[in-house]
């Protein structure tokens, strides 16, 4: 790293994104023109606002404007903020912290990382602002609708070690869910399905073919209508637990996607998905200690 290389600071919990400016023909006249071409899904007015707000820098840290020329084989940095963002009225809790890990109890409705219409109202940005650590990175994911235990890496030097632990299925995860009680279903059971992308594109579906998802399911308690289930995923497909329970005919209570997609207003927090990442256990690959963490949230019938 040269002494002139600019390292963009974290601003209000948001780290800068880096964009390379390649050699292309015809070359854009300005950085603004290139960004509009490269990110066609972002309205030009939004790029204009970012330039106006001084949120776009060149490789030397100079603030760029709408007329700044395109310099091939260089790069620029930009920050993303939203003019209007729905506030999520629920708080996270720190369950554990050491030099490598941050273990968080995530509430329902809080997206983990910036995406779409959420930046400030995401768990990652909240944690970056709280800790001042811009190197925080989620090691695994929970859906926005799901609450419970999630792990973050605190430093790049050991991040891959923990990510590999998840990739090698060396982490035991236990979820709780509230779903209909059906007396004709027998538990415990082991569900095995092939899952692929569904329609709409953000959903998953069960199809014929080689098995790629497995879950152990047991019934903890029930009344005449609802059951409380314990789910232990063996694999980690998107929406796996939601799809597996739905395939048994017992879709999770308040699921907005299964069995039918039901769009709710983004500011409607009245009916959280009754799915909770309750417990996580693993042997720490650095300290070799047995690590176990449980959510303080509880699901009730």
Secondary structure as UniProt FT lines:
FT   TURN            3..4
FT   TURN            12..13
FT   STRAND          17..21
FT   HELIX           31..38
FT   TURN            39..41
FT   HELIX           44..52
FT   TURN            53..54
FT   STRAND          56..58
FT   TURN            59..60
FT   TURN            66..67
FT   TURN            72..73
FT   STRAND          74..78
FT   STRAND          93..97
FT   STRAND          101..106
FT   TURN            108..109
FT   TURN            116..117
FT   TURN            120..121
FT   HELIX           123..131
FT   TURN            134..135
FT   STRAND          137..138
FT   TURN            144..145
FT   STRAND          147..153
FT   HELIX           156..167
FT   TURN            168..169
FT   STRAND          171..180
FT   TURN            183..184
FT   STRAND          189..197
FT   TURN            201..202
FT   STRAND          204..207
FT   STRAND          213..222
FT   STRAND          226..233
FT   TURN            238..239
FT   HELIX           240..247
FT   TURN            248..249
FT   TURN            253..254
FT   TURN            266..267
FT   STRAND          275..283
FT   TURN            285..287
FT   STRAND          290..294
//
